[in-house]
Amino acid sequence: ASFIDFYMMLNSNAMNEVVKTLTIISTIFIPLTFISGVYGMNFQNMPELTYKYGYYIVLTVMASLAMFMLACFKRKRWF
């Protein structure tokens, strides 16, 4: 019985690591998907759409957000 419990514990730990990785990935990509979705809509009154460097500003914000989240995860030793 103890061998089966040990085997189940190993499987549970492996599955927890997979779920943790998927959670980190989704936590990074959900805000980026939201930003992309907002800018993918055809709004007429979005002033940043007419900026000369608006596209690069949005990309910079998205990259900065992803980097910030990765830094937070590394600081907490989650990633």
Backbone atoms as SQL, in Angstrom:
CREATE TABLE atoms (id INTEGER PRIMARY KEY, chain TEXT, resi INTEGER, resn TEXT, atom TEXT, x REAL, y REAL, z REAL);
INSERT INTO atoms VALUES
  (1, 'A', 1, 'ALA', 'N', 0.826, -1.197, 0.000),
  (2, 'A', 1, 'ALA', 'CA', 0.000, 0.000, 0.000),
  (3, 'A', 1, 'ALA', 'C', 0.868, 1.258, 0.000),
  (4, 'A', 2, 'SER', 'N', 2.010, 1.231, 0.684),
  (5, 'A', 2, 'SER', 'CA', 2.841, 2.426, 0.744),
  (6, 'A', 2, 'SER', 'C', 3.505, 2.708, -0.607),
  (7, 'A', 3, 'PHE', 'N', 3.803, 1.645, -1.391),
  (8, 'A', 3, 'PHE', 'CA', 4.373, 1.854, -2.719),
  (9, 'A', 3, 'PHE', 'C', 3.370, 2.551, -3.630),
  (10, 'A', 4, 'ILE', 'N', 2.125, 2.181, -3.535),
  (11, 'A', 4, 'ILE', 'CA', 1.078, 2.818, -4.345),
  (12, 'A', 4, 'ILE', 'C', 0.905, 4.273, -3.925),
  (13, 'A', 5, 'ASP', 'N', 0.933, 4.529, -2.632),
  (14, 'A', 5, 'ASP', 'CA', 0.828, 5.915, -2.153),
  (15, 'A', 5, 'ASP', 'C', 1.999, 6.760, -2.651),
  (16, 'A', 6, 'PHE', 'N', 3.201, 6.186, -2.618),
  (17, 'A', 6, 'PHE', 'CA', 4.381, 6.905, -3.095),
  (18, 'A', 6, 'PHE', 'C', 4.269, 7.198, -4.592),
  (19, 'A', 7, 'TYR', 'N', 3.817, 6.218, -5.353),
  (20, 'A', 7, 'TYR', 'CA', 3.631, 6.391, -6.795),
  (21, 'A', 7, 'TYR', 'C', 2.591, 7.471, -7.085),
  (22, 'A', 8, 'MET', 'N', 1.501, 7.465, -6.349),
  (23, 'A', 8, 'MET', 'CA', 0.458, 8.480, -6.535),
  (24, 'A', 8, 'MET', 'C', 0.979, 9.868, -6.158),
  (25, 'A', 9, 'MET', 'N', 1.815, 9.948, -5.128),
  (26, 'A', 9, 'MET', 'CA', 2.388, 11.225, -4.733),
  (27, 'A', 9, 'MET', 'C', 3.304, 11.769, -5.830),
  (28, 'A', 10, 'LEU', 'N', 4.108, 10.916, -6.439),
  (29, 'A', 10, 'LEU', 'CA', 4.983, 11.355, -7.529),
  (30, 'A', 10, 'LEU', 'C', 4.168, 11.858, -8.719),
  (31, 'A', 11, 'ASN', 'N', 3.109, 11.143, -9.060),
  (32, 'A', 11, 'ASN', 'CA', 2.244, 11.582, -10.156),
  (33, 'A', 11, 'ASN', 'C', 1.569, 12.906, -9.826),
  (34, 'A', 12, 'SER', 'N', 1.146, 13.059, -8.597),
  (35, 'A', 12, 'SER', 'CA', 0.492, 14.301, -8.178),
  (36, 'A', 12, 'SER', 'C', 1.459, 15.474, -8.247),
  (37, 'A', 13, 'ASN', 'N', 2.695, 15.277, -7.808),
  (38, 'A', 13, 'ASN', 'CA', 3.693, 16.347, -7.876),
  (39, 'A', 13, 'ASN', 'C', 3.999, 16.732, -9.313),
  (40, 'A', 14, 'ALA', 'N', 4.100, 15.749, -10.196),
  (41, 'A', 14, 'ALA', 'CA', 4.366, 16.039, -11.608),
  (42, 'A', 14, 'ALA', 'C', 3.210, 16.819, -12.221),
  (43, 'A', 15, 'MET', 'N', 1.993, 16.433, -11.893),
  (44, 'A', 15, 'MET', 'CA', 0.832, 17.135, -12.430),
  (45, 'A', 15, 'MET', 'C', 0.750, 18.554, -11.870),
  (46, 'A', 16, 'ASN', 'N', 1.112, 18.743, -10.614),
  (47, 'A', 16, 'ASN', 'CA', 1.122, 20.087, -10.030),
  (48, 'A', 16, 'ASN', 'C', 2.120, 20.992, -10.744),
  (49, 'A', 17, 'GLU', 'N', 3.268, 20.468, -11.130),
  (50, 'A', 17, 'GLU', 'CA', 4.259, 21.261, -11.863),
  (51, 'A', 17, 'GLU', 'C', 3.733, 21.659, -13.237),
  (52, 'A', 18, 'VAL', 'N', 3.036, 20.750, -13.902),
  (53, 'A', 18, 'VAL', 'CA', 2.454, 21.065, -15.212),
  (54, 'A', 18, 'VAL', 'C', 1.392, 22.146, -15.074),
  (55, 'A', 19, 'VAL', 'N', 0.531, 22.022, -14.088),
  (56, 'A', 19, 'VAL', 'CA', -0.524, 23.020, -13.869),
  (57, 'A', 19, 'VAL', 'C', 0.091, 24.370, -13.513),
  (58, 'A', 20, 'LYS', 'N', 1.151, 24.371, -12.727),
  (59, 'A', 20, 'LYS', 'CA', 1.827, 25.618, -12.366),
  (60, 'A', 20, 'LYS', 'C', 2.392, 26.300, -13.611),
  (61, 'A', 21, 'THR', 'N', 3.016, 25.539, -14.487),
  (62, 'A', 21, 'THR', 'CA', 3.567, 26.101, -15.724),
  (63, 'A', 21, 'THR', 'C', 2.469, 26.661, -16.608),
  (64, 'A', 22, 'LEU', 'N', 1.385, 25.930, -16.767),
  (65, 'A', 22, 'LEU', 'CA', 0.270, 26.416, -17.584),
  (66, 'A', 22, 'LEU', 'C', -0.352, 27.673, -16.987),
  (67, 'A', 23, 'THR', 'N', -0.420, 27.748, -15.679),
  (68, 'A', 23, 'THR', 'CA', -0.967, 28.932, -15.016),
  (69, 'A', 23, 'THR', 'C', -0.084, 30.148, -15.258),
  (70, 'A', 24, 'ILE', 'N', 1.216, 29.973, -15.169),
  (71, 'A', 24, 'ILE', 'CA', 2.134, 31.085, -15.417),
  (72, 'A', 24, 'ILE', 'C', 2.011, 31.563, -16.856),
  (73, 'A', 25, 'ILE', 'N', 1.967, 30.634, -17.796),
  (74, 'A', 25, 'ILE', 'CA', 1.847, 31.009, -19.212),
  (75, 'A', 25, 'ILE', 'C', 0.543, 31.746, -19.466),
  (76, 'A', 26, 'SER', 'N', -0.550, 31.246, -18.926),
  (77, 'A', 26, 'SER', 'CA', -1.836, 31.918, -19.157),
  (78, 'A', 26, 'SER', 'C', -1.898, 33.270, -18.453),
  (79, 'A', 27, 'THR', 'N', -1.260, 33.391, -17.295),
  (80, 'A', 27, 'THR', 'CA', -1.240, 34.673, -16.592),
  (81, 'A', 27, 'THR', 'C', -0.491, 35.728, -17.399),
  (82, 'A', 28, 'ILE', 'N', 0.516, 35.314, -18.133),
  (83, 'A', 28, 'ILE', 'CA', 1.258, 36.256, -18.974),
  (84, 'A', 28, 'ILE', 'C', 0.463, 36.616, -20.222),
  (85, 'A', 29, 'PHE', 'N', -0.174, 35.634, -20.856),
  (86, 'A', 29, 'PHE', 'CA', -0.799, 35.881, -22.151),
  (87, 'A', 29, 'PHE', 'C', -2.214, 36.445, -22.083),
  (88, 'A', 30, 'ILE', 'N', -2.935, 36.284, -20.993),
  (89, 'A', 30, 'ILE', 'CA', -4.305, 36.814, -20.921),
  (90, 'A', 30, 'ILE', 'C', -4.335, 38.338, -21.022),
  (91, 'A', 31, 'PRO', 'N', -3.506, 39.087, -20.286),
  (92, 'A', 31, 'PRO', 'CA', -3.532, 40.549, -20.469),
  (93, 'A', 31, 'PRO', 'C', -3.098, 40.974, -21.876),
  (94, 'A', 32, 'LEU', 'N', -2.125, 40.262, -22.455),
  (95, 'A', 32, 'LEU', 'CA', -1.687, 40.592, -23.808),
  (96, 'A', 32, 'LEU', 'C', -2.795, 40.335, -24.821),
  (97, 'A', 33, 'THR', 'N', -3.550, 39.273, -24.626),
  (98, 'A', 33, 'THR', 'CA', -4.673, 38.977, -25.504),
  (99, 'A', 33, 'THR', 'C', -5.756, 40.034, -25.369),
  (100, 'A', 34, 'PHE', 'N', -5.986, 40.502, -24.157),
  (101, 'A', 34, 'PHE', 'CA', -6.977, 41.558, -23.943),
  (102, 'A', 34, 'PHE', 'C', -6.576, 42.839, -24.668),
  (103, 'A', 35, 'ILE', 'N', -5.316, 43.232, -24.533),
  (104, 'A', 35, 'ILE', 'CA', -4.847, 44.446, -25.208),
  (105, 'A', 35, 'ILE', 'C', -4.975, 44.290, -26.720),
  (106, 'A', 36, 'SER', 'N', -4.579, 43.139, -27.241),
  (107, 'A', 36, 'SER', 'CA', -4.705, 42.898, -28.682),
  (108, 'A', 36, 'SER', 'C', -6.157, 42.926, -29.124),
  (109, 'A', 37, 'GLY', 'N', -7.039, 42.385, -28.308),
  (110, 'A', 37, 'GLY', 'CA', -8.460, 42.388, -28.647),
  (111, 'A', 37, 'GLY', 'C', -9.050, 43.778, -28.681),
  (112, 'A', 38, 'VAL', 'N', -8.664, 44.608, -27.738),
  (113, 'A', 38, 'VAL', 'CA', -9.181, 45.982, -27.713),
  (114, 'A', 38, 'VAL', 'C', -8.720, 46.742, -28.945),
  (115, 'A', 39, 'TYR', 'N', -7.444, 46.609, -29.286),
  (116, 'A', 39, 'TYR', 'CA', -6.934, 47.339, -30.444),
  (117, 'A', 39, 'TYR', 'C', -7.332, 46.684, -31.766),
  (118, 'A', 40, 'GLY', 'N', -7.844, 45.482, -31.724),
  (119, 'A', 40, 'GLY', 'CA', -8.322, 44.827, -32.936),
  (120, 'A', 40, 'GLY', 'C', -9.733, 45.227, -33.309),
  (121, 'A', 41, 'MET', 'N', -10.437, 45.905, -32.407),
  (122, 'A', 41, 'MET', 'CA', -11.801, 46.354, -32.696),
  (123, 'A', 41, 'MET', 'C', -11.767, 47.616, -33.548),
  (124, 'A', 42, 'ASN', 'N', -12.808, 47.820, -34.303),
  (125, 'A', 42, 'ASN', 'CA', -12.873, 48.968, -35.208),
  (126, 'A', 42, 'ASN', 'C', -13.554, 50.148, -34.540),
  (127, 'A', 43, 'PHE', 'N', -12.864, 50.771, -33.592),
  (128, 'A', 43, 'PHE', 'CA', -13.374, 51.973, -32.960),
  (129, 'A', 43, 'PHE', 'C', -12.970, 53.181, -33.788),
  (130, 'A', 44, 'GLN', 'N', -13.828, 54.172, -33.826),
  (131, 'A', 44, 'GLN', 'CA', -13.516, 55.398, -34.555),
  (132, 'A', 44, 'GLN', 'C', -12.793, 56.408, -33.671),
  (133, 'A', 45, 'ASN', 'N', -13.069, 56.397, -32.383),
  (134, 'A', 45, 'ASN', 'CA', -12.554, 57.436, -31.487),
  (135, 'A', 45, 'ASN', 'C', -11.460, 56.922, -30.562),
  (136, 'A', 46, 'MET', 'N', -10.433, 56.344, -31.122),
  (137, 'A', 46, 'MET', 'CA', -9.264, 55.947, -30.333),
  (138, 'A', 46, 'MET', 'C', -8.102, 56.809, -30.807),
  (139, 'A', 47, 'PRO', 'N', -7.767, 57.865, -30.063),
  (140, 'A', 47, 'PRO', 'CA', -6.740, 58.796, -30.543),
  (141, 'A', 47, 'PRO', 'C', -5.383, 58.140, -30.782),
  (142, 'A', 48, 'GLU', 'N', -5.063, 57.106, -30.012),
  (143, 'A', 48, 'GLU', 'CA', -3.750, 56.488, -30.189),
  (144, 'A', 48, 'GLU', 'C', -3.616, 55.751, -31.515),
  (145, 'A', 49, 'LEU', 'N', -4.734, 55.510, -32.207),
  (146, 'A', 49, 'LEU', 'CA', -4.659, 54.881, -33.521),
  (147, 'A', 49, 'LEU', 'C', -4.106, 55.830, -34.576),
  (148, 'A', 50, 'THR', 'N', -4.215, 57.118, -34.336),
  (149, 'A', 50, 'THR', 'CA', -3.715, 58.093, -35.304),
  (150, 'A', 50, 'THR', 'C', -2.306, 58.572, -34.981),
  (151, 'A', 51, 'TYR', 'N', -1.736, 58.144, -33.865),
  (152, 'A', 51, 'TYR', 'CA', -0.368, 58.533, -33.524),
  (153, 'A', 51, 'TYR', 'C', 0.607, 57.911, -34.520),
  (154, 'A', 52, 'LYS', 'N', 1.663, 58.630, -34.802),
  (155, 'A', 52, 'LYS', 'CA', 2.665, 58.134, -35.740),
  (156, 'A', 52, 'LYS', 'C', 3.318, 56.850, -35.223),
  (157, 'A', 53, 'TYR', 'N', 3.600, 56.807, -33.930),
  (158, 'A', 53, 'TYR', 'CA', 4.253, 55.641, -33.342),
  (159, 'A', 53, 'TYR', 'C', 3.313, 54.855, -32.431),
  (160, 'A', 54, 'GLY', 'N', 2.021, 54.941, -32.665),
  (161, 'A', 54, 'GLY', 'CA', 1.045, 54.261, -31.819),
  (162, 'A', 54, 'GLY', 'C', 1.232, 52.756, -31.783),
  (163, 'A', 55, 'TYR', 'N', 1.517, 52.169, -32.935),
  (164, 'A', 55, 'TYR', 'CA', 1.722, 50.723, -33.023),
  (165, 'A', 55, 'TYR', 'C', 2.905, 50.302, -32.151),
  (166, 'A', 56, 'TYR', 'N', 3.989, 51.059, -32.237),
  (167, 'A', 56, 'TYR', 'CA', 5.184, 50.720, -31.466),
  (168, 'A', 56, 'TYR', 'C', 4.984, 50.972, -29.975),
  (169, 'A', 57, 'ILE', 'N', 4.180, 51.957, -29.652),
  (170, 'A', 57, 'ILE', 'CA', 3.880, 52.227, -28.242),
  (171, 'A', 57, 'ILE', 'C', 3.121, 51.055, -27.633),
  (172, 'A', 58, 'VAL', 'N', 2.117, 50.555, -28.354),
  (173, 'A', 58, 'VAL', 'CA', 1.334, 49.420, -27.851),
  (174, 'A', 58, 'VAL', 'C', 2.216, 48.180, -27.734),
  (175, 'A', 59, 'LEU', 'N', 3.058, 47.931, -28.722),
  (176, 'A', 59, 'LEU', 'CA', 3.967, 46.782, -28.637),
  (177, 'A', 59, 'LEU', 'C', 4.929, 46.913, -27.459),
  (178, 'A', 60, 'THR', 'N', 5.402, 48.122, -27.212),
  (179, 'A', 60, 'THR', 'CA', 6.306, 48.354, -26.082),
  (180, 'A', 60, 'THR', 'C', 5.592, 48.126, -24.754),
  (181, 'A', 61, 'VAL', 'N', 4.357, 48.596, -24.659),
  (182, 'A', 61, 'VAL', 'CA', 3.576, 48.378, -23.433),
  (183, 'A', 61, 'VAL', 'C', 3.353, 46.889, -23.211),
  (184, 'A', 62, 'MET', 'N', 3.010, 46.164, -24.277),
  (185, 'A', 62, 'MET', 'CA', 2.770, 44.728, -24.144),
  (186, 'A', 62, 'MET', 'C', 4.047, 43.989, -23.743),
  (187, 'A', 63, 'ALA', 'N', 5.167, 44.320, -24.366),
  (188, 'A', 63, 'ALA', 'CA', 6.436, 43.669, -24.023),
  (189, 'A', 63, 'ALA', 'C', 6.856, 44.011, -22.595),
  (190, 'A', 64, 'SER', 'N', 6.650, 45.263, -22.194),
  (191, 'A', 64, 'SER', 'CA', 6.995, 45.674, -20.826),
  (192, 'A', 64, 'SER', 'C', 6.147, 44.941, -19.800),
  (193, 'A', 65, 'LEU', 'N', 4.869, 44.774, -20.095),
  (194, 'A', 65, 'LEU', 'CA', 3.977, 44.046, -19.197),
  (195, 'A', 65, 'LEU', 'C', 4.422, 42.594, -19.051),
  (196, 'A', 66, 'ALA', 'N', 4.754, 41.956, -20.160),
  (197, 'A', 66, 'ALA', 'CA', 5.211, 40.568, -20.105),
  (198, 'A', 66, 'ALA', 'C', 6.522, 40.453, -19.330),
  (199, 'A', 67, 'MET', 'N', 7.450, 41.370, -19.564),
  (200, 'A', 67, 'MET', 'CA', 8.728, 41.343, -18.847),
  (201, 'A', 67, 'MET', 'C', 8.536, 41.578, -17.354),
  (202, 'A', 68, 'PHE', 'N', 7.656, 42.508, -17.003),
  (203, 'A', 68, 'PHE', 'CA', 7.380, 42.784, -15.594),
  (204, 'A', 68, 'PHE', 'C', 6.805, 41.548, -14.904),
  (205, 'A', 69, 'MET', 'N', 5.873, 40.881, -15.573),
  (206, 'A', 69, 'MET', 'CA', 5.271, 39.692, -14.971),
  (207, 'A', 69, 'MET', 'C', 6.299, 38.572, -14.837),
  (208, 'A', 70, 'LEU', 'N', 7.146, 38.396, -15.841),
  (209, 'A', 70, 'LEU', 'CA', 8.200, 37.385, -15.737),
  (210, 'A', 70, 'LEU', 'C', 9.157, 37.700, -14.596),
  (211, 'A', 71, 'ALA', 'N', 9.503, 38.971, -14.433),
  (212, 'A', 71, 'ALA', 'CA', 10.394, 39.365, -13.338),
  (213, 'A', 71, 'ALA', 'C', 9.752, 39.081, -11.984),
  (214, 'A', 72, 'CYS', 'N', 8.467, 39.361, -11.865),
  (215, 'A', 72, 'CYS', 'CA', 7.765, 39.066, -10.603),
  (216, 'A', 72, 'CYS', 'C', 7.756, 37.571, -10.324),
  (217, 'A', 73, 'PHE', 'N', 7.508, 36.770, -11.356),
  (218, 'A', 73, 'PHE', 'CA', 7.494, 35.319, -11.167),
  (219, 'A', 73, 'PHE', 'C', 8.878, 34.793, -10.805),
  (220, 'A', 74, 'LYS', 'N', 9.916, 35.343, -11.410),
  (221, 'A', 74, 'LYS', 'CA', 11.267, 34.897, -11.077),
  (222, 'A', 74, 'LYS', 'C', 11.648, 35.312, -9.656),
  (223, 'A', 75, 'ARG', 'N', 11.202, 36.501, -9.237),
  (224, 'A', 75, 'ARG', 'CA', 11.499, 36.958, -7.883),
  (225, 'A', 75, 'ARG', 'C', 10.849, 36.044, -6.859),
  (226, 'A', 76, 'LYS', 'N', 9.652, 35.560, -7.153),
  (227, 'A', 76, 'LYS', 'CA', 8.961, 34.659, -6.229),
  (228, 'A', 76, 'LYS', 'C', 9.373, 33.202, -6.426),
  (229, 'A', 77, 'ARG', 'N', 10.301, 32.990, -7.385),
  (230, 'A', 77, 'ARG', 'CA', 10.815, 31.651, -7.709),
  (231, 'A', 77, 'ARG', 'C', 9.718, 30.706, -8.167),
  (232, 'A', 78, 'TRP', 'N', 8.780, 31.256, -8.940),
  (233, 'A', 78, 'TRP', 'CA', 7.736, 30.423, -9.522),
  (234, 'A', 78, 'TRP', 'C', 8.132, 29.943, -10.901),
  (235, 'A', 79, 'PHE', 'N', 9.144, 30.613, -11.473),
  (236, 'A', 79, 'PHE', 'CA', 9.505, 30.308, -12.849),
  (237, 'A', 79, 'PHE', 'C', 11.001, 30.279, -12.970);
